[in-house]
Amino acid sequence: MRTRPYSYLFSISYFGARFKGWAKQAGQPTVEGKLERVFRFVLGHDDFSLIGSSRTDSGVSCRAGFLQVFLREKLEFEPLLALLNQNLGGEIRLNTVQEIRRDFNLIQSVKQKTYRYFFSDSESFHPFASAFLTIVNGINSLDQMQENAELFIGKYDFKAFCKASGTKIDFVREVLSARVFESDIFSTEFSPAKSYCFEVTGTGFLYHQVRKMIYAIWYFSPDQIKERLENPEGPWEPVPTASANGLVLWETVLDNL
């Protein structure tokens, strides 16, 4: 990328249900793959590179993320936004763009992220509502879910609440806030009578951490959560991973701009 001295920062949104995650995979529809194809078409060449602020999983949506693009030549992107979005087909949208200094490191500049997970336990759940909500059954009461959510606030070793890889050695992450509340943000004629949102903000998250946290909030007792946070190396059964459907990267805050 040193041969591409010009750098541009885009804010980005996308509907993750149409993609197998952010990162390129051969033969699979991904956010990164579609972005590369559209930039190649609009620019008329492939002499560019791009990175995202988050590598979301398959099915996870993004309301507010960032994309950094590196080019060999200076370019006015503002007039091209409409053409880029037209070819992105509505599943991905580039909202704004600005030229950014070449040494700006997007990954290291992410100060905090907020995720929201939307769900309902309604018995009259319409299939059309599954575009934005996941259906669950037999979950804790709202008061109990809120009590469980607050237990995650702080700096902990989250090894018991993530999908650990053989190369990962640091499982300490800091959760700044966590809450569960009723939400009608995706209200339509097909929406259930009552739906909920789990919102969590942190400085960074491990693989599947948010989805395992929400499962624990739904079904665990406070003691089950506390013991796994206090003794992450204990002989625990793996915490199941909630569906990706309903999970949205809601906000990304950057530093060093």
Secondary structure, 3 states (H helix, E strand, C coil): CCCCCEEEEEEEEECHHHCCCCCCCCCCCCHHHHHHHHHHHHHCCCCEEEEECCCCCCCCEEEEEEEEEEECCCCCCHHHHHHHHHHHECCEEEEEEEEECCCCCCCCCEEEEEEEEEEECCCCCCHHHHHCCEECCCCCCHHHHHHHHHCCCEEEECHHHCCCCCCCCCCEEEEEEEEEEECCCCCCCCCCCCCEEEEEEECCCCCCHHHHHHHHHHHCCHHHHHHHHHCCCCCCCCCCCCCCCCEEEEEEEECCC
